[in-house]
């Protein structure tokens, strides 16, 4: 049996027992996620006629996503803290949020991409996850570091902006806390 391109990253992640990916949502969306058996990209939501009443993204980010083809992906982050969740609450797009914990076995799916920062930011180079193995700061993401130490603070802030992009759909079976 041949190894999949993402097996090397999964092997690294196994060294960090707390490793997972996350997607934040308004808790009022949970029943919709259960009903449709997972998370869908914006593009797939439109195709399937799924109407999300409490989206995390604003109109500007959705427009940029569509322009760059990022609307075809479900955006995941590496921890249960993301600046976009804070902004979505601040803007009133979402109320009480929940970070859905996504098992790293999601990497078994095909055509997963990696963004070394917020994906829809101008100039961000999005690459296949299999080629990002040396770009991911696993240690800062999955081990405790004192945020008050400037070196760590900068690394943490950069790592928190990185994204895993899953094409079309994150099946509910990969969501550990739905």
C-alpha positions as CSV (number, residue, x, y, z in Angstrom):
1,X,0.0,0.0,0.0
2,X,1.4,3.4,-1.0
3,X,1.7,6.2,1.4
4,X,-0.5,9.2,0.8
5,X,1.2,12.6,0.4
6,X,-0.2,13.9,3.7
7,X,1.0,10.8,5.8
8,X,4.3,12.6,6.6
9,X,2.4,15.5,8.2
10,X,0.1,13.2,10.1
11,X,3.1,11.3,11.4
12,X,4.6,14.6,12.8
13,X,1.2,15.6,14.3
14,X,1.1,12.2,16.2
15,X,4.0,13.5,18.2
16,X,1.7,16.2,19.6
17,X,-1.2,14.6,21.5
18,X,-3.2,17.8,21.5
19,X,-3.0,18.3,17.7
20,X,-6.2,19.0,15.9
21,X,-7.8,21.6,13.5
22,X,-10.6,23.9,14.3
23,X,-13.5,25.7,12.7
24,X,-15.4,28.4,14.6
25,X,-19.2,28.8,14.2
26,X,-22.1,30.5,15.9
27,X,-23.7,27.9,18.2
28,X,-27.0,28.6,16.4
29,X,-25.5,26.9,13.3
30,X,-24.8,23.6,15.1
31,X,-28.2,22.0,14.2
32,X,-27.7,22.9,10.5
33,X,-24.3,21.3,10.6
34,X,-25.7,18.1,12.1
35,X,-28.7,18.1,9.6
36,X,-26.4,18.4,6.6
37,X,-23.8,16.0,8.1
38,X,-20.8,18.4,8.2
39,X,-19.4,21.7,7.1
40,X,-19.6,22.9,3.6
41,X,-17.7,25.5,1.6
42,X,-19.6,28.6,0.7
43,X,-19.7,27.5,-3.0
44,X,-21.1,24.1,-2.0
45,X,-23.6,25.7,0.3
46,X,-24.9,27.7,-2.6
47,X,-25.0,24.7,-4.9
48,X,-26.9,22.6,-2.3
49,X,-29.2,25.5,-1.2
50,X,-28.0,25.5,2.3
51,X,-28.7,28.9,3.9
52,X,-26.5,29.7,6.9
53,X,-28.2,32.3,9.0
54,X,-25.1,33.2,11.1
55,X,-22.0,33.1,8.9
56,X,-18.6,34.0,10.4
57,X,-17.3,35.8,7.3
58,X,-18.3,39.2,6.2
59,X,-19.4,40.3,2.7
60,X,-15.9,41.6,1.9
61,X,-14.1,38.4,2.9
62,X,-16.7,36.3,1.0
63,X,-16.2,38.4,-2.1
64,X,-12.4,38.0,-1.9
65,X,-12.8,34.3,-1.3
66,X,-14.9,34.0,-4.4
67,X,-12.5,36.0,-6.5
68,X,-9.6,33.8,-5.4
69,X,-11.5,30.5,-5.6
70,X,-11.3,30.1,-1.8
71,X,-15.1,29.8,-1.6
72,X,-14.6,26.2,-2.7
73,X,-12.9,25.4,0.6
74,X,-13.9,25.0,4.3
75,X,-11.3,27.0,6.2
76,X,-9.8,25.4,9.3
77,X,-7.3,26.9,11.8
78,X,-4.8,25.1,14.0
79,X,-6.2,26.1,17.4
80,X,-9.3,27.2,19.2
81,X,-8.4,30.9,19.0
82,X,-8.6,32.9,15.9
83,X,-8.6,36.6,15.2
84,X,-11.5,36.2,12.7
85,X,-13.7,34.8,15.4
86,X,-13.1,37.8,17.6
87,X,-13.9,40.1,14.6
88,X,-17.1,38.2,13.8
89,X,-18.3,38.6,17.4
90,X,-17.2,42.3,17.5
91,X,-19.1,43.0,14.2
92,X,-22.2,41.1,15.5
93,X,-22.2,38.5,12.7
94,X,-22.0,35.8,15.3
95,X,-23.1,35.6,19.0
96,X,-21.9,32.8,21.1
97,X,-19.3,30.8,19.2
98,X,-18.0,27.3,19.3
99,X,-14.8,26.0,18.0
100,X,-15.5,22.7,16.3
101,X,-12.6,20.3,16.8
102,X,-11.6,18.5,13.6
103,X,-9.6,15.3,13.7
104,X,-6.3,15.3,11.9
105,X,-7.4,12.3,10.0
106,X,-9.1,14.9,7.7
107,X,-5.7,14.9,6.1
108,X,-6.7,11.6,4.5
109,X,-8.9,13.5,2.1
110,X,-7.5,14.7,-1.3
111,X,-6.6,18.1,-2.5
112,X,-6.1,19.8,0.9
113,X,-4.3,23.1,0.8
114,X,-2.3,25.1,3.3
115,X,-2.1,28.8,3.8
116,X,0.8,30.3,5.8
117,X,-1.5,33.1,6.9
118,X,-5.0,34.3,6.4
119,X,-5.9,32.7,3.1
120,X,-7.7,35.6,1.5
121,X,-5.0,38.2,2.3
122,X,-3.4,39.6,-0.8
123,X,-0.1,37.9,-1.5
124,X,-0.7,34.8,0.5
125,X,0.8,31.8,-1.3
126,X,-1.5,28.8,-0.9
127,X,0.1,25.4,-1.5
128,X,-0.8,21.8,-1.3
129,X,-0.7,20.6,2.3
130,X,1.8,17.9,1.4
131,X,4.4,20.6,0.4
132,X,3.9,22.6,3.5
133,X,5.5,20.2,5.9
134,X,8.5,22.4,6.7
135,X,6.4,25.6,6.8
136,X,4.2,24.6,9.7
137,X,5.4,25.6,13.2
138,X,4.2,22.5,15.0
139,X,6.1,23.2,18.2
140,X,4.5,26.7,18.7
141,X,1.1,25.4,17.8
142,X,0.9,22.3,20.0
143,X,3.3,23.0,23.0
144,X,2.9,25.6,25.7
145,X,4.9,28.7,25.3
146,X,4.7,31.9,27.4
147,X,3.0,34.5,25.2
148,X,4.8,37.2,27.2
149,X,8.2,36.3,25.7
150,X,8.5,38.4,22.5
151,X,10.0,35.6,20.4
152,X,7.1,33.3,21.2
153,X,4.5,36.0,21.0
154,X,5.5,36.7,17.3
155,X,5.6,33.0,16.4
156,X,2.2,32.3,18.1
157,X,0.6,35.3,16.3
158,X,1.9,34.1,12.9
159,X,0.9,30.5,13.5
160,X,-2.6,31.4,14.6
161,X,-3.3,33.0,11.2
162,X,-2.4,29.8,9.2
163,X,-5.2,27.8,7.6
164,X,-5.9,24.4,6.3
165,X,-8.3,24.4,3.4
166,X,-10.6,21.4,2.9
167,X,-12.2,21.2,-0.5
168,X,-16.1,21.3,-0.5
169,X,-17.0,19.4,2.7
170,X,-15.8,18.4,6.1
171,X,-17.9,15.3,6.9
172,X,-19.4,15.2,10.4
173,X,-17.4,12.1,11.2
174,X,-14.3,14.2,11.4
175,X,-15.9,16.7,13.9
176,X,-15.1,15.5,17.4
177,X,-17.3,17.8,19.4
178,X,-20.5,18.4,17.5
